[in-house]
Amino acid sequence: MAFGCSLQSADGQAGSFRIEGVSDLLPLFPLELVLFPGMALPLHIFEPRYKEMIGECLRHDSAFGIVRAVEDGLAQVGCSAEVVTVVKRYEDGRLDIVCRGLRRFEIIEVNQDRSFLQGEVTFLKEDSDAGIDARKKALGLHQQLLLMAASGETTPPIIEPPEDLLSFHLISQLQVDLDFKQTILSMPTESQRLSTLIEYYEAILPKLGKMIQARKKSGSNGHVM
């Protein structure tokens, strides 16, 4: 895929966001995934251009940007990342690393002067405006979803919610499509993100419950051959 300068917001339109400041050129790593602040992500670095990019980030202790690759270019909003640890270095220069999401950004312009893409970006201001009730409701529904998905076979882990930006913590654990993840990443406020997640939980939980009951019913209707 050839990445040009075409940018796309979550809804296919130009978005509007609260911005915090314009950065210097940020190295960009287009991937078919969505990274969220606080999320850990293992990567295997093998392409020469990205070996060069990550090598520079390691030498200068600097961040790079992970942005979703879409059909006609790049998503408008991505997330900066730092390398937390280098798991393995190969003789041919390949790397196994673990990185962590830092801050959301909006791409203003893509620069193609280097072997890898760079972007002039603005970092988005995070508004922790969600109330306690919304946080409790979203967290409770999320825990209920994990419990139902496990179907009693395993005990889901107890979630230790972060003090703020709970939405990113929750969505990073969900196996949902990339369009939905990109929509959550692009929403300007925490209250909007939690409201959207609550709507998702309230829609999916009854469906999941019916599936589980149907599975139990079909499993009890067998007969001995």
C-alpha positions as CSV (number, residue, x, y, z in Angstrom):
1,M,0.0,0.0,0.0
2,A,1.3,3.4,-0.9
3,F,0.7,6.0,1.7
4,G,0.1,9.5,0.4
5,C,-1.2,12.6,2.1
6,S,-4.9,11.7,2.2
7,L,-6.3,11.9,5.7
8,Q,-9.6,10.5,7.0
9,S,-11.5,11.1,10.2
10,A,-13.5,8.4,11.9
11,D,-16.7,9.3,10.1
12,G,-15.0,10.1,6.7
13,Q,-15.2,13.8,7.3
14,A,-12.8,16.5,8.4
15,G,-12.9,16.5,12.2
16,S,-12.7,19.2,14.8
17,F,-10.7,18.6,18.0
18,R,-9.4,20.5,21.0
19,I,-5.7,20.9,20.4
20,E,-2.8,21.4,22.8
21,G,0.1,22.3,20.5
22,V,1.9,21.7,17.3
23,S,4.8,19.3,17.4
24,D,7.9,19.0,15.3
25,L,7.7,16.4,12.6
26,L,6.6,13.1,14.2
27,P,7.8,9.8,12.6
28,L,4.7,7.9,11.5
29,F,4.2,4.1,11.6
30,P,1.0,3.2,9.6
31,L,-0.5,-0.1,10.8
32,E,-3.8,-1.9,10.4
33,L,-4.7,-1.4,14.1
34,V,-5.7,1.4,16.5
35,L,-3.4,2.2,19.5
36,F,-4.8,3.9,22.6
37,P,-3.0,5.9,25.3
38,G,-1.7,3.6,28.0
39,M,-2.0,0.5,25.8
40,A,1.0,-1.8,25.4
41,L,1.8,-3.1,21.9
42,P,4.5,-5.6,20.9
43,L,6.0,-5.1,17.5
44,H,8.4,-6.9,15.2
45,I,10.4,-4.4,13.3
46,F,11.8,-5.8,10.0
47,E,11.4,-3.3,7.2
48,P,14.5,-1.2,6.6
49,R,12.7,2.1,6.8
50,Y,11.1,1.2,10.2
51,K,14.4,-0.2,11.5
52,E,15.8,3.2,10.7
53,M,12.9,5.0,12.4
54,I,12.9,3.0,15.6
55,G,16.7,3.1,15.7
56,E,16.5,6.9,15.8
57,C,13.8,6.9,18.4
58,L,15.9,4.6,20.6
59,R,19.0,6.7,20.2
60,H,17.2,10.0,21.0
61,D,14.7,8.6,23.5
62,S,11.9,10.1,21.3
63,A,8.4,9.1,20.4
64,F,6.9,8.0,17.1
65,G,3.3,8.0,16.0
66,I,1.1,4.9,15.3
67,V,-1.7,5.7,12.9
68,R,-4.3,3.4,11.3
69,A,-3.7,2.6,7.7
70,V,-6.9,3.0,5.7
71,E,-7.7,2.2,2.1
72,D,-7.0,5.6,0.8
73,G,-4.3,6.8,3.1
74,L,-4.1,7.4,6.8
75,A,-6.6,8.0,9.6
76,Q,-6.7,11.6,10.8
77,V,-6.2,10.8,14.4
78,G,-3.4,8.5,15.8
79,C,-1.5,7.9,19.0
80,S,2.1,8.6,19.8
81,A,4.1,5.8,21.3
82,E,7.4,5.2,23.2
83,V,9.5,2.1,23.2
84,V,9.3,0.6,26.6
85,T,11.7,-2.3,26.1
86,V,13.7,-4.0,23.4
87,V,12.9,-7.6,23.7
88,K,15.3,-8.9,21.1
89,R,17.9,-7.6,18.6
90,Y,18.6,-9.7,15.6
91,E,21.9,-9.8,13.7
92,D,20.2,-8.4,10.6
93,G,18.9,-5.4,12.5
94,R,15.4,-6.6,13.1
95,L,13.9,-5.8,16.5
96,D,11.3,-7.2,18.8
97,I,10.0,-4.3,20.9
98,V,7.2,-3.4,23.2
99,C,5.8,0.1,23.0
100,R,3.2,2.0,24.9
101,G,0.6,4.5,23.7
102,L,1.1,8.1,25.0
103,R,-1.0,10.9,23.5
104,R,-3.5,11.3,20.8
105,F,-2.7,13.5,17.9
106,E,-4.3,14.9,14.7
107,I,-2.3,14.8,11.5
108,I,-2.2,18.2,9.9
109,E,0.2,17.4,7.0
110,V,2.2,14.3,5.9
111,N,5.8,14.8,5.0
112,Q,7.5,12.3,2.7
113,D,11.1,13.6,2.7
114,R,12.4,10.5,4.6
115,S,12.3,6.8,3.8
116,F,9.5,6.7,6.4
117,L,6.5,9.0,6.7
118,Q,6.6,12.0,9.1
119,G,3.7,14.2,10.1
120,E,3.1,17.7,11.3
121,V,0.7,17.0,14.1
122,T,-1.2,18.7,16.9
123,F,-1.6,16.8,20.2
124,L,-5.2,16.7,21.4
125,K,-6.2,17.9,24.8
126,E,-7.6,15.3,27.1
127,D,-10.8,16.3,28.9
128,S,-11.5,14.0,32.0
129,D,-15.0,15.3,32.1
130,A,-16.9,12.1,32.8
131,G,-18.9,11.8,36.0
132,I,-18.5,9.1,38.6
133,D,-21.8,7.4,37.7
134,A,-20.8,7.1,34.0
135,R,-17.4,5.6,35.0
136,K,-19.0,3.1,37.4
137,K,-21.7,2.1,34.9
138,A,-19.2,1.6,32.0
139,L,-16.8,-0.4,34.3
140,G,-19.6,-2.6,35.6
141,L,-20.9,-3.4,32.1
142,H,-17.4,-4.2,30.9
143,Q,-16.9,-6.6,33.8
144,Q,-20.2,-8.2,33.0
145,L,-19.2,-8.6,29.4
146,L,-16.0,-10.3,30.4
147,L,-17.8,-12.7,32.7
148,M,-20.4,-13.6,30.1
149,A,-17.7,-14.1,27.4
150,A,-15.8,-16.5,29.8
151,S,-19.1,-18.5,30.2
152,G,-18.0,-19.6,33.7
153,E,-14.9,-21.5,32.3
154,T,-12.5,-19.0,33.7
155,T,-12.7,-16.1,36.1
156,P,-12.1,-12.8,34.3
157,P,-9.4,-10.6,35.8
158,I,-10.4,-7.9,38.2
159,I,-10.0,-4.5,36.4
160,E,-8.1,-1.8,38.2
161,P,-9.5,1.3,36.6
162,P,-7.2,4.2,35.9
163,E,-7.9,7.5,37.6
164,D,-8.8,9.1,34.3
165,L,-9.4,8.2,30.6
166,L,-11.1,5.0,31.6
167,S,-12.5,4.7,28.0
168,F,-9.1,4.0,26.5
169,H,-8.5,1.3,29.1
170,L,-11.8,-0.5,28.3
171,I,-11.8,-0.2,24.5
172,S,-8.2,-1.6,24.3
173,Q,-9.6,-4.9,25.8
174,L,-12.5,-5.3,23.5
175,Q,-12.4,-7.4,20.3
176,V,-14.4,-4.9,18.2
177,D,-13.9,-3.7,14.6
178,L,-11.3,-1.1,13.8
179,D,-13.8,1.4,12.6
180,F,-15.4,1.4,16.1
181,K,-12.0,1.7,17.8
182,Q,-11.0,4.6,15.5
183,T,-14.3,6.3,16.3
184,I,-13.6,6.1,20.1
185,L,-10.0,7.3,19.6
186,S,-11.2,10.3,17.6
187,M,-13.9,11.4,20.1
188,P,-12.9,14.7,21.8
189,T,-14.1,14.1,25.4
190,E,-14.1,11.3,27.9
191,S,-17.8,11.7,28.5
192,Q,-18.6,11.1,24.9
193,R,-16.4,8.0,24.7
194,L,-17.9,6.5,27.8
195,S,-21.4,7.2,26.6
196,T,-20.7,5.4,23.3
197,L,-19.2,2.4,25.1
198,I,-22.2,2.2,27.5
199,E,-24.5,2.1,24.4
200,Y,-22.3,-0.7,22.9
201,Y,-22.4,-2.8,26.1
202,E,-26.2,-2.3,26.5
203,A,-26.7,-3.5,22.9
204,I,-24.3,-6.5,22.9
205,L,-24.9,-8.0,26.4
206,P,-28.5,-9.2,25.7
207,K,-27.4,-10.7,22.4
208,L,-24.5,-12.4,24.1
209,G,-26.8,-13.7,26.8
210,K,-29.1,-15.3,24.2
211,M,-26.2,-16.9,22.4
212,I,-24.9,-18.4,25.7
213,Q,-28.4,-19.8,26.5
214,A,-28.8,-21.3,23.1
215,R,-25.4,-22.9,23.3
216,K,-26.3,-24.4,26.7
217,K,-29.6,-25.6,25.4
218,S,-28.1,-27.3,22.3
219,G,-25.4,-28.9,24.5
220,S,-28.0,-30.5,26.7
221,N,-30.0,-32.0,23.8
222,G,-27.4,-34.5,22.8
223,H,-27.9,-38.3,22.9
224,V,-25.7,-41.3,23.4
225,M,-24.7,-43.2,20.2
